[in-house]
Amino acid sequence: LQIWIIPDERDAEPNYQQINLDPRKDPNKWHLIAGPDANAPMHIRQNAEVKSAVLKNGHELTVDTVKKVNYVH
């Protein structure tokens, strides 16, 4: 998966990060892939989080929509 996110600062040095993540090993919960905080597996310069989940039959997850803009795909 390749994702391009516009940074929240101009003229920032571009970076490349790569992780190995398999949400199937721990299903039915959100797994943080990228975010602005230092505890995110991949750090991004933007007020955004990228998460992934694998759900087994009959399970569901809620999406926290505390941000001004939310996008679920």
PDB file of N, CA, C and O in Angstrom:
ATOM      1  N   LEU A   1       0.852  -1.170   0.000  1.00  0.00           N
ATOM      2  CA  LEU A   1       0.000   0.000   0.000  1.00  0.00           C
ATOM      3  C   LEU A   1       0.896   1.230   0.000  1.00  0.00           C
ATOM      4  O   LEU A   1       1.810   1.346   0.816  1.00  0.00           O
ATOM      5  N   GLN A   2       0.628   2.131  -0.907  1.00  0.00           N
ATOM      6  CA  GLN A   2       1.377   3.384  -0.964  1.00  0.00           C
ATOM      7  C   GLN A   2       0.388   4.518  -0.760  1.00  0.00           C
ATOM      8  O   GLN A   2      -0.628   4.596  -1.450  1.00  0.00           O
ATOM      9  N   ILE A   3       0.685   5.395   0.187  1.00  0.00           N
ATOM     10  CA  ILE A   3      -0.215   6.497   0.533  1.00  0.00           C
ATOM     11  C   ILE A   3       0.578   7.798   0.512  1.00  0.00           C
ATOM     12  O   ILE A   3       1.690   7.870   1.036  1.00  0.00           O
ATOM     13  N   TRP A   4      -0.002   8.814  -0.095  1.00  0.00           N
ATOM     14  CA  TRP A   4       0.593  10.153  -0.095  1.00  0.00           C
ATOM     15  C   TRP A   4      -0.323  11.057   0.714  1.00  0.00           C
ATOM     16  O   TRP A   4      -1.511  11.170   0.410  1.00  0.00           O
ATOM     17  N   ILE A   5       0.221  11.702   1.743  1.00  0.00           N
ATOM     18  CA  ILE A   5      -0.537  12.627   2.585  1.00  0.00           C
ATOM     19  C   ILE A   5       0.191  13.963   2.557  1.00  0.00           C
ATOM     20  O   ILE A   5       1.391  14.032   2.821  1.00  0.00           O
ATOM     21  N   ILE A   6      -0.536  15.014   2.239  1.00  0.00           N
ATOM     22  CA  ILE A   6       0.060  16.352   2.190  1.00  0.00           C
ATOM     23  C   ILE A   6       0.426  16.775   3.612  1.00  0.00           C
ATOM     24  O   ILE A   6      -0.434  16.751   4.492  1.00  0.00           O
ATOM     25  N   PRO A   7       1.683  17.163   3.861  1.00  0.00           N
ATOM     26  CA  PRO A   7       2.099  17.541   5.214  1.00  0.00           C
ATOM     27  C   PRO A   7       1.489  18.870   5.641  1.00  0.00           C
ATOM     28  O   PRO A   7       1.048  19.667   4.813  1.00  0.00           O
ATOM     29  N   ASP A   8       1.475  19.086   6.944  1.00  0.00           N
ATOM     30  CA  ASP A   8       0.907  20.325   7.480  1.00  0.00           C
ATOM     31  C   ASP A   8       1.940  21.446   7.577  1.00  0.00           C
ATOM     32  O   ASP A   8       1.650  22.505   8.134  1.00  0.00           O
ATOM     33  N   GLU A   9       3.133  21.227   7.045  1.00  0.00           N
ATOM     34  CA  GLU A   9       4.159  22.276   7.016  1.00  0.00           C
ATOM     35  C   GLU A   9       4.777  22.338   5.624  1.00  0.00           C
ATOM     36  O   GLU A   9       4.903  21.324   4.938  1.00  0.00           O
ATOM     37  N   ARG A  10       5.157  23.536   5.226  1.00  0.00           N
ATOM     38  CA  ARG A  10       5.744  23.728   3.896  1.00  0.00           C
ATOM     39  C   ARG A  10       7.235  23.418   3.912  1.00  0.00           C
ATOM     40  O   ARG A  10       7.917  23.591   4.922  1.00  0.00           O
ATOM     41  N   ASP A  11       7.715  22.959   2.771  1.00  0.00           N
ATOM     42  CA  ASP A  11       9.143  22.712   2.551  1.00  0.00           C
ATOM     43  C   ASP A  11       9.751  21.711   3.540  1.00  0.00           C
ATOM     44  O   ASP A  11      10.945  21.770   3.833  1.00  0.00           O
ATOM     45  N   ALA A  12       8.939  20.810   4.040  1.00  0.00           N
ATOM     46  CA  ALA A  12       9.457  19.772   4.941  1.00  0.00           C
ATOM     47  C   ALA A  12      10.244  18.747   4.124  1.00  0.00           C
ATOM     48  O   ALA A  12       9.917  18.476   2.968  1.00  0.00           O
ATOM     49  N   GLU A  13      11.255  18.199   4.722  1.00  0.00           N
ATOM     50  CA  GLU A  13      12.067  17.174   4.069  1.00  0.00           C
ATOM     51  C   GLU A  13      11.210  15.922   3.859  1.00  0.00           C
ATOM     52  O   GLU A  13      10.647  15.398   4.820  1.00  0.00           O
ATOM     53  N   PRO A  14      11.105  15.438   2.622  1.00  0.00           N
ATOM     54  CA  PRO A  14      10.319  14.227   2.385  1.00  0.00           C
ATOM     55  C   PRO A  14      10.958  13.026   3.093  1.00  0.00           C
ATOM     56  O   PRO A  14      12.170  12.991   3.307  1.00  0.00           O
ATOM     57  N   ASN A  15      10.133  12.057   3.446  1.00  0.00           N
ATOM     58  CA  ASN A  15      10.688  10.854   4.052  1.00  0.00           C
ATOM     59  C   ASN A  15       9.955   9.623   3.551  1.00  0.00           C
ATOM     60  O   ASN A  15       8.860   9.710   2.995  1.00  0.00           O
ATOM     61  N   TYR A  16      10.575   8.497   3.758  1.00  0.00           N
ATOM     62  CA  TYR A  16      10.035   7.213   3.342  1.00  0.00           C
ATOM     63  C   TYR A  16      10.070   6.300   4.554  1.00  0.00           C
ATOM     64  O   TYR A  16      11.083   6.212   5.248  1.00  0.00           O
ATOM     65  N   GLN A  17       8.955   5.620   4.805  1.00  0.00           N
ATOM     66  CA  GLN A  17       8.889   4.692   5.926  1.00  0.00           C
ATOM     67  C   GLN A  17       8.241   3.401   5.448  1.00  0.00           C
ATOM     68  O   GLN A  17       7.425   3.397   4.527  1.00  0.00           O
ATOM     69  N   GLN A  18       8.614   2.330   6.084  1.00  0.00           N
ATOM     70  CA  GLN A  18       8.059   1.037   5.704  1.00  0.00           C
ATOM     71  C   GLN A  18       7.892   0.203   6.969  1.00  0.00           C
ATOM     72  O   GLN A  18       8.796   0.142   7.801  1.00  0.00           O
ATOM     73  N   ILE A  19       6.729  -0.442   7.112  1.00  0.00           N
ATOM     74  CA  ILE A  19       6.500  -1.327   8.249  1.00  0.00           C
ATOM     75  C   ILE A  19       5.857  -2.615   7.752  1.00  0.00           C
ATOM     76  O   ILE A  19       5.329  -2.675   6.642  1.00  0.00           O
ATOM     77  N   ASN A  20       5.910  -3.626   8.580  1.00  0.00           N
ATOM     78  CA  ASN A  20       5.231  -4.880   8.306  1.00  0.00           C
ATOM     79  C   ASN A  20       4.143  -5.033   9.362  1.00  0.00           C
ATOM     80  O   ASN A  20       4.444  -5.177  10.547  1.00  0.00           O
ATOM     81  N   LEU A  21       2.893  -5.002   8.946  1.00  0.00           N
ATOM     82  CA  LEU A  21       1.766  -5.047   9.868  1.00  0.00           C
ATOM     83  C   LEU A  21       0.749  -6.047   9.343  1.00  0.00           C
ATOM     84  O   LEU A  21       0.375  -5.991   8.171  1.00  0.00           O
ATOM     85  N   ASP A  22       0.301  -6.951  10.185  1.00  0.00           N
ATOM     86  CA  ASP A  22      -0.703  -7.935   9.785  1.00  0.00           C
ATOM     87  C   ASP A  22      -1.852  -7.921  10.789  1.00  0.00           C
ATOM     88  O   ASP A  22      -1.795  -8.636  11.789  1.00  0.00           O
ATOM     89  N   PRO A  23      -2.911  -7.111  10.543  1.00  0.00           N
ATOM     90  CA  PRO A  23      -4.024  -7.020  11.481  1.00  0.00           C
ATOM     91  C   PRO A  23      -4.803  -8.327  11.628  1.00  0.00           C
ATOM     92  O   PRO A  23      -5.598  -8.466  12.557  1.00  0.00           O
ATOM     93  N   ARG A  24      -4.586  -9.283  10.727  1.00  0.00           N
ATOM     94  CA  ARG A  24      -5.275 -10.578  10.844  1.00  0.00           C
ATOM     95  C   ARG A  24      -4.819 -11.337  12.087  1.00  0.00           C
ATOM     96  O   ARG A  24      -5.550 -12.185  12.600  1.00  0.00           O
ATOM     97  N   LYS A  25      -3.625 -11.040  12.570  1.00  0.00           N
ATOM     98  CA  LYS A  25      -3.114 -11.726  13.757  1.00  0.00           C
ATOM     99  C   LYS A  25      -3.822 -11.281  15.030  1.00  0.00           C
ATOM    100  O   LYS A  25      -3.806 -12.000  16.029  1.00  0.00           O
ATOM    101  N   ASP A  26      -4.439 -10.115  15.007  1.00  0.00           N
ATOM    102  CA  ASP A  26      -5.157  -9.571  16.170  1.00  0.00           C
ATOM    103  C   ASP A  26      -6.440  -8.911  15.656  1.00  0.00           C
ATOM    104  O   ASP A  26      -6.526  -7.684  15.603  1.00  0.00           O
ATOM    105  N   PRO A  27      -7.449  -9.730  15.272  1.00  0.00           N
ATOM    106  CA  PRO A  27      -8.645  -9.186  14.625  1.00  0.00           C
ATOM    107  C   PRO A  27      -9.574  -8.451  15.593  1.00  0.00           C
ATOM    108  O   PRO A  27      -9.399  -8.484  16.811  1.00  0.00           O
ATOM    109  N   ASN A  28     -10.567  -7.787  14.998  1.00  0.00           N
ATOM    110  CA  ASN A  28     -11.665  -7.138  15.714  1.00  0.00           C
ATOM    111  C   ASN A  28     -11.231  -5.933  16.539  1.00  0.00           C
ATOM    112  O   ASN A  28     -11.860  -5.608  17.546  1.00  0.00           O
ATOM    113  N   LYS A  29     -10.161  -5.271  16.117  1.00  0.00           N
ATOM    114  CA  LYS A  29      -9.757  -4.018  16.762  1.00  0.00           C
ATOM    115  C   LYS A  29      -8.997  -3.165  15.756  1.00  0.00           C
ATOM    116  O   LYS A  29      -8.465  -3.664  14.765  1.00  0.00           O
ATOM    117  N   TRP A  30      -8.960  -1.861  16.037  1.00  0.00           N
ATOM    118  CA  TRP A  30      -8.232  -0.937  15.177  1.00  0.00           C
ATOM    119  C   TRP A  30      -6.740  -1.066  15.427  1.00  0.00           C
ATOM    120  O   TRP A  30      -6.301  -1.221  16.567  1.00  0.00           O
ATOM    121  N   HIS A  31      -5.964  -1.001  14.351  1.00  0.00           N
ATOM    122  CA  HIS A  31      -4.506  -1.007  14.430  1.00  0.00           C
ATOM    123  C   HIS A  31      -4.007   0.290  13.801  1.00  0.00           C
ATOM    124  O   HIS A  31      -4.251   0.552  12.623  1.00  0.00           O
ATOM    125  N   LEU A  32      -3.312   1.092  14.588  1.00  0.00           N
ATOM    126  CA  LEU A  32      -2.766   2.351  14.093  1.00  0.00           C
ATOM    127  C   LEU A  32      -1.589   2.066  13.173  1.00  0.00           C
ATOM    128  O   LEU A  32      -0.651   1.362  13.549  1.00  0.00           O
ATOM    129  N   ILE A  33      -1.643   2.612  11.975  1.00  0.00           N
ATOM    130  CA  ILE A  33      -0.561   2.463  11.008  1.00  0.00           C
ATOM    131  C   ILE A  33       0.298   3.722  10.988  1.00  0.00           C
ATOM    132  O   ILE A  33       1.526   3.646  11.030  1.00  0.00           O
ATOM    133  N   ALA A  34      -0.358   4.882  10.923  1.00  0.00           N
ATOM    134  CA  ALA A  34       0.372   6.150  10.832  1.00  0.00           C
ATOM    135  C   ALA A  34      -0.391   7.241  11.562  1.00  0.00           C
ATOM    136  O   ALA A  34      -1.621   7.230  11.614  1.00  0.00           O
ATOM    137  N   GLY A  35       0.352   8.180  12.121  1.00  0.00           N
ATOM    138  CA  GLY A  35      -0.260   9.301  12.816  1.00  0.00           C
ATOM    139  C   GLY A  35       0.788  10.333  13.192  1.00  0.00           C
ATOM    140  O   GLY A  35       1.983  10.112  12.990  1.00  0.00           O
ATOM    141  N   PRO A  36       0.342  11.474  13.743  1.00  0.00           N
ATOM    142  CA  PRO A  36       1.266  12.550  14.072  1.00  0.00           C
ATOM    143  C   PRO A  36       2.044  12.324  15.370  1.00  0.00           C
ATOM    144  O   PRO A  36       3.055  12.986  15.607  1.00  0.00           O
ATOM    145  N   ASP A  37       1.591  11.410  16.199  1.00  0.00           N
ATOM    146  CA  ASP A  37       2.234  11.186  17.494  1.00  0.00           C
ATOM    147  C   ASP A  37       3.435  10.253  17.374  1.00  0.00           C
ATOM    148  O   ASP A  37       3.516   9.434  16.459  1.00  0.00           O
ATOM    149  N   ALA A  38       4.346  10.391  18.299  1.00  0.00           N
ATOM    150  CA  ALA A  38       5.567   9.579  18.276  1.00  0.00           C
ATOM    151  C   ALA A  38       5.286   8.094  18.479  1.00  0.00           C
ATOM    152  O   ALA A  38       6.102   7.261  18.087  1.00  0.00           O
ATOM    153  N   ASN A  39       4.136   7.741  19.090  1.00  0.00           N
ATOM    154  CA  ASN A  39       3.838   6.330  19.333  1.00  0.00           C
ATOM    155  C   ASN A  39       3.262   5.623  18.107  1.00  0.00           C
ATOM    156  O   ASN A  39       3.048   4.411  18.149  1.00  0.00           O
ATOM    157  N   ALA A  40       3.011   6.339  17.030  1.00  0.00           N
ATOM    158  CA  ALA A  40       2.495   5.721  15.803  1.00  0.00           C
ATOM    159  C   ALA A  40       3.620   4.951  15.116  1.00  0.00           C
ATOM    160  O   ALA A  40       4.755   5.427  15.080  1.00  0.00           O
ATOM    161  N   PRO A  41       3.324   3.768  14.568  1.00  0.00           N
ATOM    162  CA  PRO A  41       4.362   3.010  13.863  1.00  0.00           C
ATOM    163  C   PRO A  41       5.023   3.813  12.739  1.00  0.00           C
ATOM    164  O   PRO A  41       6.231   3.714  12.526  1.00  0.00           O
ATOM    165  N   MET A  42       4.227   4.605  12.027  1.00  0.00           N
ATOM    166  CA  MET A  42       4.761   5.484  10.986  1.00  0.00           C
ATOM    167  C   MET A  42       4.351   6.910  11.337  1.00  0.00           C
ATOM    168  O   MET A  42       3.171   7.184  11.555  1.00  0.00           O
ATOM    169  N   HIS A  43       5.320   7.813  11.392  1.00  0.00           N
ATOM    170  CA  HIS A  43       5.035   9.198  11.769  1.00  0.00           C
ATOM    171  C   HIS A  43       4.727  10.022  10.526  1.00  0.00           C
ATOM    172  O   HIS A  43       5.457   9.967   9.537  1.00  0.00           O
ATOM    173  N   ILE A  44       3.637  10.789  10.585  1.00  0.00           N
ATOM    174  CA  ILE A  44       3.296  11.699   9.491  1.00  0.00           C
ATOM    175  C   ILE A  44       3.167  13.113  10.040  1.00  0.00           C
ATOM    176  O   ILE A  44       2.816  13.312  11.203  1.00  0.00           O
ATOM    177  N   ARG A  45       3.454  14.087   9.190  1.00  0.00           N
ATOM    178  CA  ARG A  45       3.337  15.501   9.571  1.00  0.00           C
ATOM    179  C   ARG A  45       1.969  16.014   9.145  1.00  0.00           C
ATOM    180  O   ARG A  45       1.852  16.844   8.244  1.00  0.00           O
ATOM    181  N   GLN A  46       0.938  15.504   9.808  1.00  0.00           N
ATOM    182  CA  GLN A  46      -0.424  15.925   9.493  1.00  0.00           C
ATOM    183  C   GLN A  46      -1.324  15.494  10.648  1.00  0.00           C
ATOM    184  O   GLN A  46      -1.055  14.493  11.312  1.00  0.00           O
ATOM    185  N   ASN A  47      -2.383  16.248  10.884  1.00  0.00           N
ATOM    186  CA  ASN A  47      -3.346  15.921  11.932  1.00  0.00           C
ATOM    187  C   ASN A  47      -4.294  14.848  11.389  1.00  0.00           C
ATOM    188  O   ASN A  47      -5.471  15.107  11.138  1.00  0.00           O
ATOM    189  N   ALA A  48      -3.757  13.649  11.216  1.00  0.00           N
ATOM    190  CA  ALA A  48      -4.527  12.544  10.636  1.00  0.00           C
ATOM    191  C   ALA A  48      -4.003  11.232  11.195  1.00  0.00           C
ATOM    192  O   ALA A  48      -2.858  11.142  11.639  1.00  0.00           O
ATOM    193  N   GLU A  49      -4.852  10.227  11.168  1.00  0.00           N
ATOM    194  CA  GLU A  49      -4.450   8.882  11.550  1.00  0.00           C
ATOM    195  C   GLU A  49      -4.889   7.917  10.464  1.00  0.00           C
ATOM    196  O   GLU A  49      -5.963   8.068   9.881  1.00  0.00           O
ATOM    197  N   VAL A  50      -4.058   6.931  10.197  1.00  0.00           N
ATOM    198  CA  VAL A  50      -4.387   5.861   9.263  1.00  0.00           C
ATOM    199  C   VAL A  50      -4.458   4.589  10.096  1.00  0.00           C
ATOM    200  O   VAL A  50      -3.496   4.218  10.770  1.00  0.00           O
ATOM    201  N   LYS A  51      -5.616   3.923  10.042  1.00  0.00           N
ATOM    202  CA  LYS A  51      -5.827   2.710  10.831  1.00  0.00           C
ATOM    203  C   LYS A  51      -6.355   1.604   9.935  1.00  0.00           C
ATOM    204  O   LYS A  51      -6.898   1.858   8.860  1.00  0.00           O
ATOM    205  N   SER A  52      -6.187   0.373  10.397  1.00  0.00           N
ATOM    206  CA  SER A  52      -6.673  -0.792   9.666  1.00  0.00           C
ATOM    207  C   SER A  52      -7.301  -1.756  10.663  1.00  0.00           C
ATOM    208  O   SER A  52      -6.929  -1.783  11.836  1.00  0.00           O
ATOM    209  N   ALA A  53      -8.257  -2.546  10.185  1.00  0.00           N
ATOM    210  CA  ALA A  53      -8.882  -3.569  11.032  1.00  0.00           C
ATOM    211  C   ALA A  53      -9.346  -4.726  10.164  1.00  0.00           C
ATOM    212  O   ALA A  53      -9.720  -4.544   9.005  1.00  0.00           O
ATOM    213  N   VAL A  54      -9.316  -5.903  10.736  1.00  0.00           N
ATOM    214  CA  VAL A  54      -9.902  -7.090  10.120  1.00  0.00           C
ATOM    215  C   VAL A  54     -10.982  -7.567  11.080  1.00  0.00           C
ATOM    216  O   VAL A  54     -10.713  -7.821  12.254  1.00  0.00           O
ATOM    217  N   LEU A  55     -12.206  -7.688  10.573  1.00  0.00           N
ATOM    218  CA  LEU A  55     -13.327  -8.096  11.416  1.00  0.00           C
ATOM    219  C   LEU A  55     -13.763  -9.513  11.084  1.00  0.00           C
ATOM    220  O   LEU A  55     -13.896  -9.884   9.918  1.00  0.00           O
ATOM    221  N   LYS A  56     -13.980 -10.292  12.123  1.00  0.00           N
ATOM    222  CA  LYS A  56     -14.543 -11.624  11.939  1.00  0.00           C
ATOM    223  C   LYS A  56     -16.064 -11.489  11.884  1.00  0.00           C
ATOM    224  O   LYS A  56     -16.618 -10.485  12.332  1.00  0.00           O
ATOM    225  N   ASN A  57     -16.728 -12.490  11.341  1.00  0.00           N
ATOM    226  CA  ASN A  57     -18.187 -12.461  11.203  1.00  0.00           C
ATOM    227  C   ASN A  57     -18.859 -12.101  12.523  1.00  0.00           C
ATOM    228  O   ASN A  57     -18.525 -12.651  13.573  1.00  0.00           O
ATOM    229  N   GLY A  58     -19.816 -11.165  12.457  1.00  0.00           N
ATOM    230  CA  GLY A  58     -20.588 -10.770  13.620  1.00  0.00           C
ATOM    231  C   GLY A  58     -19.961  -9.685  14.470  1.00  0.00           C
ATOM    232  O   GLY A  58     -20.590  -9.224  15.423  1.00  0.00           O
ATOM    233  N   HIS A  59     -18.746  -9.261  14.163  1.00  0.00           N
ATOM    234  CA  HIS A  59     -18.074  -8.220  14.944  1.00  0.00           C
ATOM    235  C   HIS A  59     -18.199  -6.873  14.237  1.00  0.00           C
ATOM    236  O   HIS A  59     -18.322  -6.803  13.014  1.00  0.00           O
ATOM    237  N   GLU A  60     -18.164  -5.819  15.024  1.00  0.00           N
ATOM    238  CA  GLU A  60     -18.184  -4.463  14.472  1.00  0.00           C
ATOM    239  C   GLU A  60     -17.315  -3.563  15.332  1.00  0.00           C
ATOM    240  O   GLU A  60     -17.037  -3.868  16.492  1.00  0.00           O
ATOM    241  N   LEU A  61     -16.892  -2.455  14.751  1.00  0.00           N
ATOM    242  CA  LEU A  61     -16.079  -1.465  15.447  1.00  0.00           C
ATOM    243  C   LEU A  61     -16.718  -0.098  15.278  1.00  0.00           C
ATOM    244  O   LEU A  61     -17.355   0.178  14.262  1.00  0.00           O
ATOM    245  N   THR A  62     -16.546   0.748  16.271  1.00  0.00           N
ATOM    246  CA  THR A  62     -17.015   2.123  16.144  1.00  0.00           C
ATOM    247  C   THR A  62     -15.873   2.980  15.600  1.00  0.00           C
ATOM    248  O   THR A  62     -14.697   2.647  15.747  1.00  0.00           O
ATOM    249  N   VAL A  63     -16.246   4.078  14.978  1.00  0.00           N
ATOM    250  CA  VAL A  63     -15.277   5.035  14.453  1.00  0.00           C
ATOM    251  C   VAL A  63     -15.449   6.327  15.235  1.00  0.00           C
ATOM    252  O   VAL A  63     -16.517   6.937  15.207  1.00  0.00           O
ATOM    253  N   ASP A  64     -14.397   6.745  15.934  1.00  0.00           N
ATOM    254  CA  ASP A  64     -14.442   8.012  16.664  1.00  0.00           C
ATOM    255  C   ASP A  64     -14.371   9.154  15.663  1.00  0.00           C
ATOM    256  O   ASP A  64     -13.437   9.233  14.866  1.00  0.00           O
ATOM    257  N   THR A  65     -15.351  10.028  15.707  1.00  0.00           N
ATOM    258  CA  THR A  65     -15.407  11.144  14.758  1.00  0.00           C
ATOM    259  C   THR A  65     -15.267  12.466  15.507  1.00  0.00           C
ATOM    260  O   THR A  65     -16.137  13.333  15.427  1.00  0.00           O
ATOM    261  N   VAL A  66     -14.177  12.607  16.226  1.00  0.00           N
ATOM    262  CA  VAL A  66     -13.946  13.830  16.993  1.00  0.00           C
ATOM    263  C   VAL A  66     -13.267  14.916  16.167  1.00  0.00           C
ATOM    264  O   VAL A  66     -13.226  16.076  16.578  1.00  0.00           O
ATOM    265  N   LYS A  67     -12.744  14.552  15.024  1.00  0.00           N
ATOM    266  CA  LYS A  67     -12.076  15.526  14.157  1.00  0.00           C
ATOM    267  C   LYS A  67     -13.110  16.302  13.346  1.00  0.00           C
ATOM    268  O   LYS A  67     -14.265  15.891  13.238  1.00  0.00           O
ATOM    269  N   LYS A  68     -12.685  17.417  12.784  1.00  0.00           N
ATOM    270  CA  LYS A  68     -13.560  18.230  11.948  1.00  0.00           C
ATOM    271  C   LYS A  68     -13.894  17.512  10.645  1.00  0.00           C
ATOM    272  O   LYS A  68     -15.012  17.612  10.140  1.00  0.00           O
ATOM    273  N   VAL A  69     -12.913  16.786  10.103  1.00  0.00           N
ATOM    274  CA  VAL A  69     -13.102  16.037   8.862  1.00  0.00           C
ATOM    275  C   VAL A  69     -12.787  14.575   9.149  1.00  0.00           C
ATOM    276  O   VAL A  69     -11.757  14.266   9.749  1.00  0.00           O
ATOM    277  N   ASN A  70     -13.666  13.678   8.725  1.00  0.00           N
ATOM    278  CA  ASN A  70     -13.464  12.245   8.929  1.00  0.00           C
ATOM    279  C   ASN A  70     -13.687  11.530   7.613  1.00  0.00           C
ATOM    280  O   ASN A  70     -14.577  11.890   6.843  1.00  0.00           O
ATOM    281  N   TYR A  71     -12.881  10.523   7.360  1.00  0.00           N
ATOM    282  CA  TYR A  71     -13.005   9.751   6.130  1.00  0.00           C
ATOM    283  C   TYR A  71     -12.809   8.287   6.470  1.00  0.00           C
ATOM    284  O   TYR A  71     -11.812   7.911   7.087  1.00  0.00           O
ATOM    285  N   VAL A  72     -13.761   7.462   6.067  1.00  0.00           N
ATOM    286  CA  VAL A  72     -13.670   6.020   6.288  1.00  0.00           C
ATOM    287  C   VAL A  72     -13.759   5.348   4.934  1.00  0.00           C
ATOM    288  O   VAL A  72     -14.665   5.629   4.150  1.00  0.00           O
ATOM    289  N   HIS A  73     -12.814   4.458   4.661  1.00  0.00           N
ATOM    290  CA  HIS A  73     -12.822   3.752   3.380  1.00  0.00           C
ATOM    291  C   HIS A  73     -12.783   2.268   3.639  1.00  0.00           C
ATOM    292  O   HIS A  73     -12.783   1.477   2.697  1.00  0.00           O
TER     293      HIS A  73
END
